[in-house]
Protein backbone atom coordinates (compact mmCIF):
# COMPACT_ATOMS: atom_id res chain seq x y z
CA UNK A 1 0.00 0.00 0.00
CA UNK A 2 2.88 2.33 0.77
CA UNK A 3 4.34 1.81 -2.69
CA UNK A 4 1.01 2.67 -4.31
CA UNK A 5 0.71 5.91 -2.33
CA UNK A 6 4.33 6.78 -3.04
CA UNK A 7 3.75 6.26 -6.76
CA UNK A 8 0.64 8.42 -6.63
CA UNK A 9 2.54 11.22 -4.88
CA UNK A 10 5.37 10.93 -7.42
CA UNK A 11 3.01 11.07 -10.40
CA UNK A 12 1.13 14.03 -8.90
CA UNK A 13 4.40 15.89 -8.37
CA UNK A 14 5.52 15.20 -11.93
CA UNK A 15 2.16 16.38 -13.29
CA UNK A 16 2.43 19.60 -11.27
CA UNK A 17 5.95 20.24 -12.59
CA UNK A 18 4.78 19.72 -16.17
CA UNK A 19 1.85 22.11 -15.68
CA UNK A 20 4.08 24.78 -14.12
CA UNK A 21 6.70 24.35 -16.84
CA UNK A 22 4.05 24.76 -19.54
CA UNK A 23 2.79 27.93 -17.85
CA UNK A 24 6.30 29.39 -17.74
CA UNK A 25 6.93 28.54 -21.39
CA UNK A 26 3.58 30.01 -22.39
CA UNK A 27 4.40 33.27 -20.65
CA UNK A 28 8.03 33.71 -21.67
CA UNK A 29 8.53 31.24 -24.53
CA UNK A 30 8.91 34.00 -27.13
CA UNK A 31 11.64 35.67 -25.09
CA UNK A 32 13.49 32.39 -24.66
CA UNK A 33 13.27 31.61 -28.38
CA UNK A 34 14.53 35.10 -29.28
CA UNK A 35 17.43 34.74 -26.86
CA UNK A 36 18.41 31.39 -28.37
CA UNK A 37 18.37 32.93 -31.85
CA UNK A 38 20.43 35.90 -30.63
CA UNK A 39 17.77 38.48 -31.41
CA UNK A 40 16.30 41.09 -29.08
CA UNK A 41 13.03 40.02 -27.50
CA UNK A 42 11.39 43.42 -27.93
CA UNK A 43 11.37 45.81 -30.84
CA UNK A 44 13.50 48.99 -30.61
CA UNK A 45 10.39 51.16 -30.54
CA UNK A 46 9.31 49.60 -27.26
CA UNK A 47 12.79 49.88 -25.76
CA UNK A 48 12.82 53.70 -25.80
CA UNK A 49 12.63 55.19 -22.31
CA UNK A 50 9.68 57.40 -21.53
CA UNK A 51 10.43 60.56 -19.61
CA UNK A 52 7.78 61.95 -17.36
CA UNK A 53 7.79 65.51 -16.15
CA UNK A 54 7.00 65.71 -12.49
CA UNK A 55 6.78 68.85 -10.45
CA UNK A 56 9.12 68.77 -7.49
CA UNK A 57 7.27 68.66 -4.22
CA UNK A 58 7.90 71.75 -2.17
CA UNK A 59 8.24 70.87 1.46
CA UNK A 60 7.39 73.50 4.02
CA UNK A 61 10.40 74.41 6.16
CA UNK A 62 10.28 73.12 9.71
CA UNK A 63 10.69 75.59 12.51
CA UNK A 64 11.97 74.68 15.92
CA UNK A 65 11.35 76.65 19.10
CA UNK A 66 13.27 76.33 22.32
CA UNK A 67 11.47 76.04 25.62
CA UNK A 68 13.15 76.24 28.98
CA UNK A 69 11.68 74.27 31.83
CA UNK A 70 12.42 74.89 35.40
CA UNK A 71 13.97 72.04 37.35
CA UNK A 72 11.67 70.64 39.99
N, C-alpha and C positions, 0 to 999 in steps of 0.2 A: 504494500500500500504506500509505503514511503517513496518508493521509486516512481510510482505513478504520480504522486503529488509533486515530486521533484521535477519530473518531466513536464508536468503542466505549468509549473512556475517558470521553468526554462523556456518553454515555448511562448508563454505570455510575455516574458522579458524580451525575447527575440522579436516578437510581433510589435511590441512597443518601440523598440529601437528602429525597426523598419519604418514605422509610421512617422516617427520623429525625423528620421533621415529624409524621408520623402517630403516632409513639410519644409525642412531646411533647403533642400534642393529646389523646391517650388518657389521659395521666396528669393533665393540668391543664386539660382542656377545660371542665369544669364551673366551675372558678374563673374562667376567661376569660369564659365566658358570663354568669356572675353579675356580673362587673365591668362588662361592656358594658351590662347591664340596670340597673346602679346598685344592686344588692342585695349584702348581705354574703355571702361565700362559705361561711361556717360559721354554724351556729345559735348564738344567744346562750348556750345551755347549755354548749356546747363552749368558748366563749371565756372562761369564768370561770377565773381563775388558781387553781392548786392549791398550797396552802401545806404544806410538809413541816416537821415538827419534827425538828431534828437537835440532838443533844447537842454542845456545843462540845468540841473536843478539848483536853484539858489537857496542855500541854507541860511536861515536867520542866524546872526552872530549870537553867541551865548554870553550872557553877562553874569559876572559873579559879584556878590556883595559880601563884605566881611562883617561878621557880628561878634561882638565881644560879650562873653558871659562871665558873670562874677562867680568866683569860686565859693562854694558853699562850705 
